[in-house]
């Protein structure tokens, strides 16, 4: 209903459950496979960081391994987005997940046979980064094909919940496994976990086809995606804030071995607990997102999440007590997850289907592709001034960026409203009857 040129949400009694997206069989399979695989992925991430730290003891190389794993996302992201819009996304995911499985088994074999060297870690991290560059935009854009559009907000939230549930379990298991039998078995478990996701993708029934990219050349399609992002103010603002936070705040995970060992004296099991604490916070945010029924107010959530992320990161950086550090990582994980999930939901609610893969590729580039530069820089700076001051400085920049974004919110509402209405419109029905406005999405 129209009221003061705004759209009102439907009555609470008419709203479906917080798990409504799971009524779709394909989404059920997607969640099951990804949950198992992501637990293994987090185990490998913790094991790989600890192995590099054990072999070298260098903060700079910890940053460098993060750079090697994520830099391909930035370089290949534009073309990967075009591929996600041009070809069958389910087949792309089967190929990328199979390739990641092979890489995990290679890393496991090298580690368990004691043949592993630093250059192996860099080479395999780079190869996995190439795989992820194609996997991420296809996976993000694939969600809209396995649920109805009215369930998209819930599906993205449940996907985030699954990701962060694995983020709690994976690091905790990895810390115990590394302490007991070594990093190689973390990598082996990750390789086995990919079997589940590949199997679930294979047995999915034919999903609704994506709207294909235009028949223009790859370069023209890539330019079209960047042009859309560059000329669409709400999408551009969200992506810039993601990029700033990723560059200055994400290195906390790369530097975690230093905090666990040198500052908090907790070892690999302590590192698993610290990462698990961040995962608990992220899981809580994901559950809060799953309980939402619309995009109303998400713009304000994005701003507040980035603000509290910076504040919490400073608190963690300055702590010298393990229990305090673990507690501070709960809001760090919660606010990071809230910003990214809210931004993801808003962007996917505004972007046209035919551009979805390319725009989500830019999302991946800003979220993960820029992060390796921050990780590399953080490793170098932490060797000079220490990891705590490095993270505290990053937290301060996040606070400033969030305040700038907040000041721009009133200017973004009108265009956000138009974009959301355009994507939610149903032929023959007035979009205003069921769709929350972009103004509501960006908060009042």
C-alpha positions, 0 to 999 in steps of 0.5 A: 500500500502507498502511504506518504509515497512509501510502501508498507510491509505486509501484516506480520501474521502473513509473513512466512518462517525464518527458514522459508527458503529451505522449502526449495529442494535445490536450495536444501541441497545447496545448503547441505553441500556447502555446509559440509564443504565450508567446515573443511575450508575453514579447517584448511585456512587455519591449518595453512596459516599456522603451517606458514607461521610454523615454517617461517615465523614471519608476519610478512609472509603471513600477509604474502600468503593471504595476498597469493590466495586472494589476488586472483579474485581481483585480477580475474574477477571481471572475466569471471563475472562475465562467465557467470552470466554467460554459462550454466552456473551449476556446471561452473560450480561443479568444475570449481569445487572439483578443482578445489578438491584436487588442490586440497588433496595435493596440499595434504599429500605434500604436508603429510609426506613432509615434502612441503615448502613455502613455495608449495604453499604460495603456488597452491594458494594462488591456484586456489585463488584462481578457482575461487575467482570463478567460483564466487560470482557464480555461487553468489548469482546462483542463489537467485536461481534456486529460490523464488525471488520473494525468498531471496533475502531469506536465502542470502541470510541462511547462506550466511548462517551456514557460512558462519556456522562452519566458521565456528566449527571449522577453526575449533576442529582445526585447532585441535587437529593441528595440535594433535596430528598436524596440519596435513589432516586438516587439508585432507579433511577439506578435500573429502568435504568437497565430495559432498558439495559436488554430489549435491550439485550433480543431483539438483534438478534443472533450476530456473535458467539465468537471464543470459548476458548479451551477445556482445563480446566479452570485453563489452560485457565486462565494461557493461558491468563496470559501467552499471556499478560506476553509474548506480550510486547506491551499489557504488557506495556499498561496494566502496565501503566494502572495499575500505573495510576489507582493505583495512580490517580484514587483515586481522584474520591473516595476523591471527597467528601472531596474536595467538602465539606472541601476544596472547601465548595461546598456540594453535588451539588458542588460535582456533578458539579466537577464530571460533569466537569471531565465528560465533559473532558472525553466526548471531548476525546471520540469524538476525538477518534470517529473521528479517522479512524485507530489505527495510532499514538495511542501509542503516545496518550497513553503516552501523555494522562498519562503525562497530566493526572498527570499534571492536577491532581496536578493542581486540588489537589493544587487548593483552588478555586472552579472554578479553581478546576472544570476547572482543572478536565476537562483535568483530565477527558479528559486525563484519558479517552484518555489513557484508550480508546486508550489502549483499542483500541490498545489491542483489535486490537492486541488480538486474538478472542479466548483470547479476554475475558481473556485479557480484564479481565486483562485489567479490573483488571489493570484498576479497580481491582488495583484501590481499593488498591489505594483508600484504601491507599489514604484514609489512607494517606489523613488522615495523610497528607491531600487529596491535597498532597495525590493526588499531589503525585499520579499525580507525579507518573503518570508523571514518569510512562508516561515518562518511557512508552514513552522511551519504545515506539520505542522497541514496534513498531515491535511486535505491527505491527505484531500483528495488521496485524495478527488480521486484515488479511482477508483470500485470501487478503494481510493484508498490503493493508488495515491495519495500522501498529503497528509502526504507531499505536505506533507513530513516 
